[in-house]
C-alpha cells in the first residue's frame, strides 16, 4: 500500500502544513507555559508579554499544533488547559494524520459542535487558577534570570578588550554594543522601580572596559569624566588694554552648556561672531580629547561632541555615535 502524500494535481491548501522553524527546546517550554496561563489562541497577549520576542503568530500556531498533536485548535481556543494530557490522549487515538498530527477528515464543525468540544475540553483538561499562576511565576522567574544573564554576559569584566589594536570600525562596533547593553540595564532598573543594581552587572556598567578603553579606568566603577570648568562657561581672559583703536584682545565666550557660539564684544562695543579658527578645546583636558581622537573621530567632531554634552566623556561618545558614526 502506497503512503499518502502530495501528488500532481492536488490543491495547494490540501498540503499546507509546515513545521514552524526557529524554536529551541527552551522556547517550546516557554510557549507551553504561556498557553497554559494565557490560553490557547491568545497569540497577541503572548507576543505582548515579551516572553517570546521575535516570534510570529504563524510560528506560535504551528508549534502549538505540534505540542498537542492535532491540527485543529478549535476545541481549545481561549481555554487554559493541560497540554501534556491532551498530547498523551491524542497519541492514543486512531485517526487520519498529516505530518504526524490528527486532522479532522469529516465535515466542518458547526458553532454548536465547537461549543460542545470546548465544554468537554474545559471539564477534562481545564487548569485551576492556582496552577495557572504557578506557570506565570515560572515565566517571570525565567525572564528575570535571562535578563540578568544577558547583562552579566555583555558587561562582564573578565575578558578585557584591547582597544589599542582595534580600528575605527571595530571601536564603533564596541561602542554600539555597550550602548545597547546600557539601555537594557536601564530597562531592568526601570522595571525594578529604581532599586539599586547589585552584583557584577552593576559593577560593570560604570567601568565598561578594562585597561585603556572608552569609558574609564580598570579599577572598578568610576565617575563620569568631565573637562575642567564643567558646568560653567569656559571663557578666555579679557584684556583691558589701551585706549587706542584695535588695542586689547577680543573676548570669545563659548556656550559650554548648550554648545552655542555666543557673541563676543570688541573694545569699541561692537559685536562679532565667534571665529571658527579658534579652538576652545585647547584649554580642555588633552587626555580626554586624545581618547576620542583615538577612536578615529576628527578634532572638530570631538570638540563639537564635548561642547554639546557639557564636556562629559561618556555622553560625548554617545553623541558621536548618534551623529557621526
Long-range contacts (C-beta under 8 A, 24 or more apart in sequence): 15-98, 17-71, 17-98, 17-99, 17-101, 18-62, 19-62, 19-66, 19-99, 20-58, 20-59, 20-60, 20-61, 20-62, 20-63, 20-66, 21-59, 22-55, 22-59, 23-59, 23-63, 27-52, 27-55, 28-63, 28-67, 30-139, 30-142, 31-60, 31-63, 31-64, 31-67, 32-67, 32-83, 33-135, 33-138, 33-139, 34-139, 35-64, 35-67, 35-80, 35-83, 36-80, 36-81, 36-82, 36-83, 36-127, 36-131, 36-132, 36-135, 37-80, 37-132, 37-133, 37-135, 37-136, 37-139, 38-80, 39-77, 39-78, 39-79, 39-80, 40-64, 40-73, 40-76, 40-77, 40-78, 40-79, 40-80, 40-81, 41-73, 41-76, 41-77, 41-78, 42-78, 49-139, 50-143, 51-139, 51-142, 51-143, 65-101, 66-100, 66-101, 69-100, 69-101, 69-102, 70-101, 70-102, 70-103, 71-98, 71-101, 71-102, 71-103, 71-104, 72-103, 72-104, 74-109, 74-114, 74-117, 74-118, 75-114, 75-117, 75-118, 75-120, 75-121, 76-118, 76-121, 76-125, 77-118, 78-118, 79-118, 79-121, 79-122, 79-125, 79-126, 80-126, 80-127, 80-132, 81-121, 81-122, 81-125, 81-126, 81-127, 82-125, 82-126, 82-127, 85-124, 85-125, 86-121, 86-125, 147-184, 147-188, 148-188, 148-201, 150-184, 151-181, 151-184, 151-185, 151-188, 151-201, 152-199, 152-200, 152-201, 152-204, 154-181, 154-184, 155-181, 155-185, 155-200, 155-201, 155-204, 155-205, 155-208, 156-200, 156-204, 157-200, 157-203, 157-204, 157-207, 157-209, 157-210, 160-209, 160-210, 160-211, 160-218, 161-209, 161-210, 161-211, 161-213, 162-211, 163-209, 163-211, 163-212, 163-213, 163-214, 163-294, 164-212, 167-296, 168-295, 168-296, 171-214, 171-295, 171-296, 172-295, 172-296, 172-321, 172-325, 174-209, 174-214, 175-214, 175-295, 175-317, 175-321, 175-325, 176-321, 176-325, 178-208, 178-209, 178-214, 178-215, 179-318, 179-321, 214-291, 214-295, 214-317, 215-313, 215-314, 215-317, 224-312, 224-313, 224-314, 224-315, 225-285, 225-288, 225-312, 225-313, 225-314, 226-310, 226-311, 226-312, 226-313, 227-284, 227-285, 227-288, 227-306, 227-311, 228-283, 228-284, 228-285, 229-256, 229-283, 229-311, 230-256, 230-310, 230-311, 230-312, 231-256, 231-257, 231-310, 232-256, 233-257, 234-280, 234-283, 234-284, 236-280, 236-283, 241-267, 252-278, 252-280, 254-280, 254-307, 255-307, 256-307, 256-310, 256-311, 257-310, 258-308, 259-304, 259-307, 259-308, 279-303, 280-307, 281-306, 284-311, 288-313, 292-316, 292-317, 292-320, 295-320, 297-324
